[in-house]
Amino acid sequence: MTSRLPFHPGDGRPRYVGPATVVFPDRREVSVTASLVLRLDPSTVENFSYDRHSTWAGSITLVQDEDGVDLFDAAPGILRMPDGRESEFMATGGSSGENGCSGLGPAPFHSA
């Protein structure tokens, strides 16, 4: 069998894969598994403004199917990490139980 390159090569960018909570605009909460990557470290850009750029992105997947829950409805939503840090994101497309996401503001899984 031929070996292949890993999905996430050692590019040095901070990543997070693990549990999180999505908070919808109507304040409903659901448990998800998040797979996230820091696209831009704001500490490396002088006079960086969070409202002009998306600094993190990835995917979110429901831990279990829930009737009436569509992750695309989290537009915008809040992604809360197990340690309580949170940040706003936009769902970017996918199925009701798995969606891409694009962060708005500081990444909740990385301290600059």
LUMLOMI-611101 format. One record per atom (N, C-alpha, C, O): residue number from 1; atom name; chain; z, x, y negated. Coordinates in steps of 0.05 Angstrom, whole numbers. Example, Ala and Ser with C-alpha at 12.3 -4.5 7.8 and 13.67 -1.06 7.14 Angstrom:
! residues 2
i 1&at N&ch A&zz 156&xx 264&yy 114
i 1&at CA&ch A&zz 156&xx 246&yy 90
i 1&at C&ch A&zz 156&xx 264&yy 66
i 1&at O&ch A&zz 169&xx 285&yy 66
i 2&at N&ch A&zz 142&xx 257&yy 45
i 2&at CA&ch A&zz 143&xx 273&yy 21
i 2&at C&ch A&zz 157&xx 258&yy -1
i 2&at O&ch A&zz 161&xx 268&yy -23
! end
This chain:
! residues 112
i 1&at N&ch A&zz 0&xx 17&yy 23
i 1&at CA&ch A&zz 0&xx 0&yy 0
i 1&at C&ch A&zz 0&xx 18&yy -25
i 1&at O&ch A&zz 14&xx 38&yy -26
i 2&at N&ch A&zz -16&xx 11&yy -44
i 2&at CA&ch A&zz -18&xx 26&yy -69
i 2&at C&ch A&zz 5&xx 18&yy -88
i 2&at O&ch A&zz 9&xx -6&yy -92
i 3&at N&ch A&zz 18&xx 38&yy -99
i 3&at CA&ch A&zz 39&xx 31&yy -119
i 3&at C&ch A&zz 26&xx 25&yy -146
i 3&at O&ch A&zz 4&xx 35&yy -151
i 4&at N&ch A&zz 39&xx 8&yy -161
i 4&at CA&ch A&zz 28&xx 2&yy -187
i 4&at C&ch A&zz 48&xx 8&yy -209
i 4&at O&ch A&zz 72&xx 11&yy -203
i 5&at N&ch A&zz 39&xx 9&yy -233
i 5&at CA&ch A&zz 57&xx 15&yy -256
i 5&at C&ch A&zz 76&xx -8&yy -260
i 5&at O&ch A&zz 69&xx -31&yy -254
i 6&at N&ch A&zz 101&xx -3&yy -269
i 6&at CA&ch A&zz 120&xx -24&yy -274
i 6&at C&ch A&zz 109&xx -42&yy -297
i 6&at O&ch A&zz 93&xx -34&yy -314
i 7&at N&ch A&zz 119&xx -67&yy -297
i 7&at CA&ch A&zz 111&xx -86&yy -318
i 7&at C&ch A&zz 119&xx -75&yy -346
i 7&at O&ch A&zz 105&xx -79&yy -365
i 8&at N&ch A&zz 142&xx -63&yy -347
i 8&at CA&ch A&zz 153&xx -52&yy -373
i 8&at C&ch A&zz 155&xx -22&yy -371
i 8&at O&ch A&zz 176&xx -12&yy -362
i 9&at N&ch A&zz 134&xx -8&yy -379
i 9&at CA&ch A&zz 136&xx 21&yy -377
i 9&at C&ch A&zz 158&xx 32&yy -396
i 9&at O&ch A&zz 166&xx 18&yy -414
i 10&at N&ch A&zz 167&xx 56&yy -390
i 10&at CA&ch A&zz 188&xx 67&yy -406
i 10&at C&ch A&zz 179&xx 74&yy -434
i 10&at O&ch A&zz 176&xx 98&yy -441
i 11&at N&ch A&zz 175&xx 54&yy -451
i 11&at CA&ch A&zz 166&xx 59&yy -478
i 11&at C&ch A&zz 188&xx 62&yy -498
i 11&at O&ch A&zz 183&xx 66&yy -522
i 12&at N&ch A&zz 213&xx 60&yy -489
i 12&at CA&ch A&zz 236&xx 64&yy -506
i 12&at C&ch A&zz 244&xx 41&yy -523
i 12&at O&ch A&zz 263&xx 42&yy -538
i 13&at N&ch A&zz 230&xx 18&yy -520
i 13&at CA&ch A&zz 237&xx -5&yy -536
i 13&at C&ch A&zz 260&xx -20&yy -523
i 13&at O&ch A&zz 259&xx -24&yy -498
i 14&at N&ch A&zz 280&xx -28&yy -538
i 14&at CA&ch A&zz 302&xx -43&yy -526
i 14&at C&ch A&zz 292&xx -70&yy -515
i 14&at O&ch A&zz 276&xx -83&yy -526
i 15&at N&ch A&zz 303&xx -77&yy -491
i 15&at CA&ch A&zz 296&xx -101&yy -477
i 15&at C&ch A&zz 321&xx -115&yy -468
i 15&at O&ch A&zz 342&xx -103&yy -465
i 16&at N&ch A&zz 318&xx -141&yy -463
i 16&at CA&ch A&zz 340&xx -157&yy -451
i 16&at C&ch A&zz 328&xx -175&yy -430
i 16&at O&ch A&zz 308&xx -189&yy -436
i 17&at N&ch A&zz 339&xx -176&yy -407
i 17&at CA&ch A&zz 332&xx -196&yy -386
i 17&at C&ch A&zz 358&xx -206&yy -375
i 17&at O&ch A&zz 374&xx -191&yy -364
i 18&at N&ch A&zz 363&xx -232&yy -379
i 18&at CA&ch A&zz 388&xx -244&yy -369
i 18&at C&ch A&zz 393&xx -271&yy -380
i 18&at O&ch A&zz 375&xx -284&yy -391
i 19&at N&ch A&zz 417&xx -281&yy -377
i 19&at CA&ch A&zz 424&xx -308&yy -385
i 19&at C&ch A&zz 425&xx -311&yy -416
i 19&at O&ch A&zz 431&xx -292&yy -430
i 20&at N&ch A&zz 419&xx -335&yy -425
i 20&at CA&ch A&zz 421&xx -342&yy -453
i 20&at C&ch A&zz 422&xx -373&yy -455
i 20&at O&ch A&zz 420&xx -387&yy -435
i 21&at N&ch A&zz 427&xx -383&yy -479
i 21&at CA&ch A&zz 428&xx -412&yy -484
i 21&at C&ch A&zz 408&xx -418&yy -506
i 21&at O&ch A&zz 408&xx -404&yy -527
i 22&at N&ch A&zz 392&xx -439&yy -502
i 22&at CA&ch A&zz 374&xx -448&yy -523
i 22&at C&ch A&zz 388&xx -472&yy -536
i 22&at O&ch A&zz 397&xx -491&yy -523
i 23&at N&ch A&zz 390&xx -472&yy -563
i 23&at CA&ch A&zz 401&xx -494&yy -578
i 23&at C&ch A&zz 377&xx -507&yy -593
i 23&at O&ch A&zz 364&xx -494&yy -610
i 24&at N&ch A&zz 372&xx -532&yy -587
i 24&at CA&ch A&zz 350&xx -547&yy -599
i 24&at C&ch A&zz 357&xx -556&yy -627
i 24&at O&ch A&zz 381&xx -557&yy -634
i 25&at N&ch A&zz 337&xx -564&yy -643
i 25&at CA&ch A&zz 343&xx -574&yy -670
i 25&at C&ch A&zz 363&xx -597&yy -671
i 25&at O&ch A&zz 378&xx -601&yy -690
i 26&at N&ch A&zz 363&xx -614&yy -649
i 26&at CA&ch A&zz 381&xx -636&yy -648
i 26&at C&ch A&zz 409&xx -628&yy -637
i 26&at O&ch A&zz 425&xx -646&yy -631
i 27&at N&ch A&zz 413&xx -602&yy -633
i 27&at CA&ch A&zz 439&xx -590&yy -623
i 27&at C&ch A&zz 443&xx -592&yy -593
i 27&at O&ch A&zz 463&xx -583&yy -583
i 28&at N&ch A&zz 423&xx -603&yy -578
i 28&at CA&ch A&zz 425&xx -602&yy -549
i 28&at C&ch A&zz 425&xx -572&yy -540
i 28&at O&ch A&zz 412&xx -556&yy -554
i 29&at N&ch A&zz 438&xx -566&yy -518
i 29&at CA&ch A&zz 438&xx -539&yy -508
i 29&at C&ch A&zz 429&xx -538&yy -479
i 29&at O&ch A&zz 437&xx -556&yy -463
i 30&at N&ch A&zz 414&xx -518&yy -471
i 30&at CA&ch A&zz 406&xx -514&yy -443
i 30&at C&ch A&zz 408&xx -485&yy -436
i 30&at O&ch A&zz 405&xx -467&yy -453
i 31&at N&ch A&zz 414&xx -480&yy -411
i 31&at CA&ch A&zz 416&xx -452&yy -401
i 31&at C&ch A&zz 389&xx -442&yy -393
i 31&at O&ch A&zz 373&xx -456&yy -380
i 32&at N&ch A&zz 383&xx -417&yy -401
i 32&at CA&ch A&zz 357&xx -405&yy -395
i 32&at C&ch A&zz 361&xx -377&yy -385
i 32&at O&ch A&zz 382&xx -365&yy -388
i 33&at N&ch A&zz 340&xx -366&yy -373
i 33&at CA&ch A&zz 338&xx -337&yy -368
i 33&at C&ch A&zz 318&xx -327&yy -389
i 33&at O&ch A&zz 296&xx -337&yy -391
i 34&at N&ch A&zz 326&xx -307&yy -404
i 34&at CA&ch A&zz 309&xx -296&yy -425
i 34&at C&ch A&zz 299&xx -268&yy -417
i 34&at O&ch A&zz 314&xx -252&yy -405
i 35&at N&ch A&zz 274&xx -263&yy -423
i 35&at CA&ch A&zz 262&xx -236&yy -419
i 35&at C&ch A&zz 251&xx -229&yy -447
i 35&at O&ch A&zz 230&xx -239&yy -455
i 36&at N&ch A&zz 264&xx -210&yy -461
i 36&at CA&ch A&zz 258&xx -205&yy -489
i 36&at C&ch A&zz 253&xx -175&yy -494
i 36&at O&ch A&zz 263&xx -158&yy -479
i 37&at N&ch A&zz 238&xx -169&yy -515
i 37&at CA&ch A&zz 233&xx -142&yy -522
i 37&at C&ch A&zz 234&xx -140&yy -553
i 37&at O&ch A&zz 224&xx -158&yy -567
i 38&at N&ch A&zz 245&xx -118&yy -563
i 38&at CA&ch A&zz 244&xx -113&yy -591
i 38&at C&ch A&zz 217&xx -101&yy -599
i 38&at O&ch A&zz 210&xx -80&yy -589
i 39&at N&ch A&zz 202&xx -116&yy -615
i 39&at CA&ch A&zz 175&xx -107&yy -622
i 39&at C&ch A&zz 176&xx -87&yy -645
i 39&at O&ch A&zz 158&xx -70&yy -648
i 40&at N&ch A&zz 195&xx -90&yy -663
i 40&at CA&ch A&zz 197&xx -73&yy -686
i 40&at C&ch A&zz 227&xx -69&yy -692
i 40&at O&ch A&zz 242&xx -88&yy -695
i 41&at N&ch A&zz 236&xx -44&yy -695
i 41&at CA&ch A&zz 263&xx -38&yy -702
i 41&at C&ch A&zz 265&xx -38&yy -732
i 41&at O&ch A&zz 254&xx -19&yy -745
i 42&at N&ch A&zz 277&xx -58&yy -745
i 42&at CA&ch A&zz 278&xx -60&yy -774
i 42&at C&ch A&zz 291&xx -36&yy -788
i 42&at O&ch A&zz 285&xx -31&yy -811
i 43&at N&ch A&zz 308&xx -22&yy -773
i 43&at CA&ch A&zz 321&xx 1&yy -786
i 43&at C&ch A&zz 302&xx 24&yy -791
i 43&at O&ch A&zz 308&xx 43&yy -805
i 44&at N&ch A&zz 278&xx 22&yy -779
i 44&at CA&ch A&zz 258&xx 44&yy -783
i 44&at C&ch A&zz 238&xx 38&yy -806
i 44&at O&ch A&zz 220&xx 54&yy -811
i 45&at N&ch A&zz 241&xx 14&yy -819
i 45&at CA&ch A&zz 222&xx 6&yy -840
i 45&at C&ch A&zz 237&xx 2&yy -866
i 45&at O&ch A&zz 254&xx -16&yy -867
i 46&at N&ch A&zz 231&xx 18&yy -886
i 46&at CA&ch A&zz 245&xx 16&yy -911
i 46&at C&ch A&zz 239&xx -11&yy -924
i 46&at O&ch A&zz 216&xx -20&yy -924
i 47&at N&ch A&zz 259&xx -23&yy -936
i 47&at CA&ch A&zz 257&xx -49&yy -949
i 47&at C&ch A&zz 246&xx -71&yy -932
i 47&at O&ch A&zz 231&xx -89&yy -941
i 48&at N&ch A&zz 252&xx -70&yy -906
i 48&at CA&ch A&zz 242&xx -90&yy -887
i 48&at C&ch A&zz 253&xx -118&yy -894
i 48&at O&ch A&zz 277&xx -120&yy -900
i 49&at N&ch A&zz 237&xx -139&yy -892
i 49&at CA&ch A&zz 245&xx -166&yy -897
i 49&at C&ch A&zz 241&xx -182&yy -872
i 49&at O&ch A&zz 218&xx -185&yy -863
i 50&at N&ch A&zz 262&xx -194&yy -861
i 50&at CA&ch A&zz 260&xx -210&yy -837
i 50&at C&ch A&zz 242&xx -234&yy -840
i 50&at O&ch A&zz 230&xx -243&yy -820
i 51&at N&ch A&zz 241&xx -245&yy -864
i 51&at CA&ch A&zz 226&xx -270&yy -866
i 51&at C&ch A&zz 196&xx -265&yy -867
i 51&at O&ch A&zz 180&xx -285&yy -868
i 52&at N&ch A&zz 187&xx -240&yy -865
i 52&at CA&ch A&zz 158&xx -235&yy -865
i 52&at C&ch A&zz 148&xx -227&yy -838
i 52&at O&ch A&zz 123&xx -226&yy -834
i 53&at N&ch A&zz 165&xx -221&yy -819
i 53&at CA&ch A&zz 157&xx -209&yy -793
i 53&at C&ch A&zz 172&xx -221&yy -770
i 53&at O&ch A&zz 195&xx -229&yy -773
i 54&at N&ch A&zz 160&xx -222&yy -747
i 54&at CA&ch A&zz 174&xx -227&yy -722
i 54&at C&ch A&zz 180&xx -201&yy -710
i 54&at O&ch A&zz 163&xx -185&yy -704
i 55&at N&ch A&zz 206&xx -196&yy -705
i 55&at CA&ch A&zz 214&xx -170&yy -695
i 55&at C&ch A&zz 218&xx -169&yy -664
i 55&at O&ch A&zz 219&xx -148&yy -653
i 56&at N&ch A&zz 221&xx -193&yy -652
i 56&at CA&ch A&zz 225&xx -193&yy -623
i 56&at C&ch A&zz 210&xx -217&yy -611
i 56&at O&ch A&zz 204&xx -236&yy -625
i 57&at N&ch A&zz 204&xx -214&yy -585
i 57&at CA&ch A&zz 189&xx -235&yy -571
i 57&at C&ch A&zz 195&xx -234&yy -542
i 57&at O&ch A&zz 209&xx -216&yy -532
i 58&at N&ch A&zz 185&xx -253&yy -527
i 58&at CA&ch A&zz 188&xx -253&yy -498
i 58&at C&ch A&zz 184&xx -280&yy -486
i 58&at O&ch A&zz 167&xx -296&yy -496
i 59&at N&ch A&zz 199&xx -287&yy -465
i 59&at CA&ch A&zz 196&xx -313&yy -452
i 59&at C&ch A&zz 224&xx -323&yy -446
i 59&at O&ch A&zz 243&xx -308&yy -442
i 60&at N&ch A&zz 226&xx -350&yy -444
i 60&at CA&ch A&zz 250&xx -363&yy -436
i 60&at C&ch A&zz 243&xx -383&yy -414
i 60&at O&ch A&zz 223&xx -397&yy -416
i 61&at N&ch A&zz 261&xx -385&yy -394
i 61&at CA&ch A&zz 256&xx -402&yy -371
i 61&at C&ch A&zz 281&xx -418&yy -365
i 61&at O&ch A&zz 303&xx -406&yy -364
i 62&at N&ch A&zz 278&xx -444&yy -362
i 62&at CA&ch A&zz 301&xx -460&yy -355
i 62&at C&ch A&zz 314&xx -450&yy -329
i 62&at O&ch A&zz 300&xx -443&yy -310
i 63&at N&ch A&zz 341&xx -449&yy -328
i 63&at CA&ch A&zz 355&xx -441&yy -304
i 63&at C&ch A&zz 350&xx -462&yy -282
i 63&at O&ch A&zz 346&xx -455&yy -259
i 64&at N&ch A&zz 350&xx -488&yy -290
i 64&at CA&ch A&zz 344&xx -509&yy -272
i 64&at C&ch A&zz 329&xx -531&yy -287
i 64&at O&ch A&zz 334&xx -535&yy -311
i 65&at N&ch A&zz 311&xx -545&yy -273
i 65&at CA&ch A&zz 296&xx -566&yy -286
i 65&at C&ch A&zz 315&xx -588&yy -295
i 65&at O&ch A&zz 333&xx -595&yy -281
i 66&at N&ch A&zz 310&xx -598&yy -320
i 66&at CA&ch A&zz 326&xx -619&yy -331
i 66&at C&ch A&zz 308&xx -640&yy -342
i 66&at O&ch A&zz 289&xx -634&yy -357
i 67&at N&ch A&zz 312&xx -666&yy -334
i 67&at CA&ch A&zz 296&xx -688&yy -344
i 67&at C&ch A&zz 297&xx -689&yy -375
i 67&at O&ch A&zz 318&xx -686&yy -387
i 68&at N&ch A&zz 273&xx -692&yy -386
i 68&at CA&ch A&zz 271&xx -696&yy -415
i 68&at C&ch A&zz 274&xx -670&yy -431
i 68&at O&ch A&zz 275&xx -671&yy -456
i 69&at N&ch A&zz 276&xx -647&yy -418
i 69&at CA&ch A&zz 278&xx -622&yy -432
i 69&at C&ch A&zz 251&xx -607&yy -432
i 69&at O&ch A&zz 240&xx -601&yy -411
i 70&at N&ch A&zz 240&xx -602&yy -456
i 70&at CA&ch A&zz 216&xx -587&yy -458
i 70&at C&ch A&zz 222&xx -564&yy -478
i 70&at O&ch A&zz 228&xx -569&yy -501
i 71&at N&ch A&zz 221&xx -539&yy -468
i 71&at CA&ch A&zz 228&xx -516&yy -485
i 71&at C&ch A&zz 210&xx -514&yy -510
i 71&at O&ch A&zz 219&xx -502&yy -530
i 72&at N&ch A&zz 186&xx -526&yy -509
i 72&at CA&ch A&zz 169&xx -525&yy -533
i 72&at C&ch A&zz 181&xx -541&yy -556
i 72&at O&ch A&zz 173&xx -537&yy -579
i 73&at N&ch A&zz 199&xx -559&yy -550
i 73&at CA&ch A&zz 212&xx -575&yy -571
i 73&at C&ch A&zz 232&xx -558&yy -587
i 73&at O&ch A&zz 241&xx -566&yy -608
i 74&at N&ch A&zz 238&xx -534&yy -578
i 74&at CA&ch A&zz 254&xx -515&yy -593
i 74&at C&ch A&zz 237&xx -501&yy -613
i 74&at O&ch A&zz 231&xx -477&yy -610
i 75&at N&ch A&zz 229&xx -515&yy -633
i 75&at CA&ch A&zz 210&xx -504&yy -653
i 75&at C&ch A&zz 218&xx -513&yy -681
i 75&at O&ch A&zz 207&xx -532&yy -690
i 76&at N&ch A&zz 236&xx -499&yy -694
i 76&at CA&ch A&zz 250&xx -475&yy -685
i 76&at C&ch A&zz 274&xx -482&yy -668
i 76&at O&ch A&zz 285&xx -504&yy -670
i 77&at N&ch A&zz 283&xx -462&yy -653
i 77&at CA&ch A&zz 308&xx -465&yy -638
i 77&at C&ch A&zz 326&xx -441&yy -643
i 77&at O&ch A&zz 318&xx -422&yy -658
i 78&at N&ch A&zz 349&xx -441&yy -632
i 78&at CA&ch A&zz 368&xx -419&yy -633
i 78&at C&ch A&zz 371&xx -408&yy -605
i 78&at O&ch A&zz 374&xx -423&yy -586
i 79&at N&ch A&zz 369&xx -381&yy -602
i 79&at CA&ch A&zz 375&xx -368&yy -577
i 79&at C&ch A&zz 402&xx -355&yy -579
i 79&at O&ch A&zz 406&xx -337&yy -596
i 80&at N&ch A&zz 421&xx -363&yy -562
i 80&at CA&ch A&zz 448&xx -353&yy -562
i 80&at C&ch A&zz 452&xx -335&yy -538
i 80&at O&ch A&zz 447&xx -344&yy -515
i 81&at N&ch A&zz 461&xx -311&yy -542
i 81&at CA&ch A&zz 467&xx -292&yy -520
i 81&at C&ch A&zz 495&xx -297&yy -509
i 81&at O&ch A&zz 511&xx -310&yy -522
i 82&at N&ch A&zz 501&xx -287&yy -485
i 82&at CA&ch A&zz 527&xx -291&yy -474
i 82&at C&ch A&zz 550&xx -280&yy -491
i 82&at O&ch A&zz 573&xx -291&yy -489
i 83&at N&ch A&zz 545&xx -260&yy -508
i 83&at CA&ch A&zz 566&xx -249&yy -525
i 83&at C&ch A&zz 569&xx -265&yy -551
i 83&at O&ch A&zz 585&xx -257&yy -568
i 84&at N&ch A&zz 554&xx -286&yy -555
i 84&at CA&ch A&zz 556&xx -303&yy -578
i 84&at C&ch A&zz 536&xx -297&yy -600
i 84&at O&ch A&zz 533&xx -313&yy -619
i 85&at N&ch A&zz 523&xx -274&yy -599
i 85&at CA&ch A&zz 502&xx -268&yy -619
i 85&at C&ch A&zz 479&xx -288&yy -616
i 85&at O&ch A&zz 473&xx -296&yy -594
i 86&at N&ch A&zz 467&xx -296&yy -639
i 86&at CA&ch A&zz 445&xx -315&yy -637
i 86&at C&ch A&zz 425&xx -309&yy -659
i 86&at O&ch A&zz 431&xx -296&yy -679
i 87&at N&ch A&zz 401&xx -319&yy -655
i 87&at CA&ch A&zz 379&xx -316&yy -674
i 87&at C&ch A&zz 360&xx -339&yy -671
i 87&at O&ch A&zz 358&xx -351&yy -649
i 88&at N&ch A&zz 345&xx -345&yy -692
i 88&at CA&ch A&zz 326&xx -367&yy -691
i 88&at C&ch A&zz 300&xx -357&yy -679
i 88&at O&ch A&zz 293&xx -333&yy -681
i 89&at N&ch A&zz 286&xx -375&yy -665
i 89&at CA&ch A&zz 260&xx -368&yy -653
i 89&at C&ch A&zz 242&xx -392&yy -654
i 89&at O&ch A&zz 250&xx -415&yy -658
i 90&at N&ch A&zz 216&xx -387&yy -649
i 90&at CA&ch A&zz 196&xx -408&yy -646
i 90&at C&ch A&zz 186&xx -407&yy -618
i 90&at O&ch A&zz 179&xx -385&yy -608
i 91&at N&ch A&zz 184&xx -429&yy -604
i 91&at CA&ch A&zz 171&xx -431&yy -578
i 91&at C&ch A&zz 141&xx -428&yy -583
i 91&at O&ch A&zz 130&xx -440&yy -602
i 92&at N&ch A&zz 127&xx -412&yy -567
i 92&at CA&ch A&zz 99&xx -406&yy -573
i 92&at C&ch A&zz 80&xx -418&yy -553
i 92&at O&ch A&zz 55&xx -415&yy -557
i 93&at N&ch A&zz 89&xx -431&yy -532
i 93&at CA&ch A&zz 71&xx -443&yy -513
i 93&at C&ch A&zz 79&xx -438&yy -485
i 93&at O&ch A&zz 93&xx -419&yy -479
i 94&at N&ch A&zz 69&xx -455&yy -467
i 94&at CA&ch A&zz 76&xx -453&yy -439
i 94&at C&ch A&zz 81&xx -480&yy -427
i 94&at O&ch A&zz 72&xx -500&yy -438
i 95&at N&ch A&zz 95&xx -481&yy -405
i 95&at CA&ch A&zz 101&xx -506&yy -392
i 95&at C&ch A&zz 128&xx -516&yy -403
i 95&at O&ch A&zz 141&xx -502&yy -419
i 96&at N&ch A&zz 137&xx -540&yy -395
i 96&at CA&ch A&zz 162&xx -551&yy -405
i 96&at C&ch A&zz 186&xx -534&yy -397
i 96&at O&ch A&zz 206&xx -533&yy -412
i 97&at N&ch A&zz 184&xx -520&yy -374
i 97&at CA&ch A&zz 207&xx -505&yy -364
i 97&at C&ch A&zz 205&xx -475&yy -369
i 97&at O&ch A&zz 224&xx -460&yy -364
i 98&at N&ch A&zz 182&xx -466&yy -379
i 98&at CA&ch A&zz 179&xx -437&yy -385
i 98&at C&ch A&zz 161&xx -434&yy -409
i 98&at O&ch A&zz 140&xx -446&yy -411
i 99&at N&ch A&zz 171&xx -419&yy -429
i 99&at CA&ch A&zz 156&xx -417&yy -454
i 99&at C&ch A&zz 158&xx -389&yy -465
i 99&at O&ch A&zz 177&xx -374&yy -461
i 100&at N&ch A&zz 137&xx -382&yy -480
i 100&at CA&ch A&zz 139&xx -357&yy -495
i 100&at C&ch A&zz 156&xx -362&yy -520
i 100&at O&ch A&zz 159&xx -385&yy -528
i 101&at N&ch A&zz 167&xx -341&yy -531
i 101&at CA&ch A&zz 182&xx -344&yy -556
i 101&at C&ch A&zz 177&xx -321&yy -574
i 101&at O&ch A&zz 171&xx -298&yy -566
i 102&at N&ch A&zz 179&xx -326&yy -600
i 102&at CA&ch A&zz 175&xx -306&yy -620
i 102&at C&ch A&zz 199&xx -308&yy -639
i 102&at O&ch A&zz 204&xx -329&yy -651
i 103&at N&ch A&zz 214&xx -286&yy -641
i 103&at CA&ch A&zz 238&xx -286&yy -657
i 103&at C&ch A&zz 234&xx -287&yy -687
i 103&at O&ch A&zz 214&xx -276&yy -697
i 104&at N&ch A&zz 252&xx -300&yy -700
i 104&at CA&ch A&zz 252&xx -302&yy -730
i 104&at C&ch A&zz 277&xx -289&yy -739
i 104&at O&ch A&zz 299&xx -301&yy -739
i 105&at N&ch A&zz 276&xx -264&yy -748
i 105&at CA&ch A&zz 300&xx -250&yy -757
i 105&at C&ch A&zz 310&xx -230&yy -737
i 105&at O&ch A&zz 296&xx -223&yy -719
i 106&at N&ch A&zz 334&xx -221&yy -741
i 106&at CA&ch A&zz 345&xx -200&yy -724
i 106&at C&ch A&zz 346&xx -208&yy -695
i 106&at O&ch A&zz 352&xx -231&yy -689
i 107&at N&ch A&zz 341&xx -189&yy -678
i 107&at CA&ch A&zz 342&xx -194&yy -649
i 107&at C&ch A&zz 371&xx -198&yy -641
i 107&at O&ch A&zz 388&xx -181&yy -648
i 108&at N&ch A&zz 378&xx -219&yy -626
i 108&at CA&ch A&zz 406&xx -223&yy -618
i 108&at C&ch A&zz 415&xx -205&yy -596
i 108&at O&ch A&zz 439&xx -206&yy -588
i 109&at N&ch A&zz 398&xx -188&yy -585
i 109&at CA&ch A&zz 405&xx -171&yy -563
i 109&at C&ch A&zz 405&xx -141&yy -571
i 109&at O&ch A&zz 408&xx -124&yy -554
i 110&at N&ch A&zz 401&xx -136&yy -597
i 110&at CA&ch A&zz 399&xx -108&yy -605
i 110&at C&ch A&zz 414&xx -104&yy -632
i 110&at O&ch A&zz 411&xx -121&yy -650
i 111&at N&ch A&zz 429&xx -83&yy -634
i 111&at CA&ch A&zz 442&xx -77&yy -659
i 111&at C&ch A&zz 428&xx -53&yy -672
i 111&at O&ch A&zz 426&xx -31&yy -661
i 112&at N&ch A&zz 417&xx -59&yy -695
i 112&at CA&ch A&zz 401&xx -38&yy -709
i 112&at C&ch A&zz 420&xx -17&yy -721
i 112&at O&ch A&zz 410&xx 2&yy -734
! end
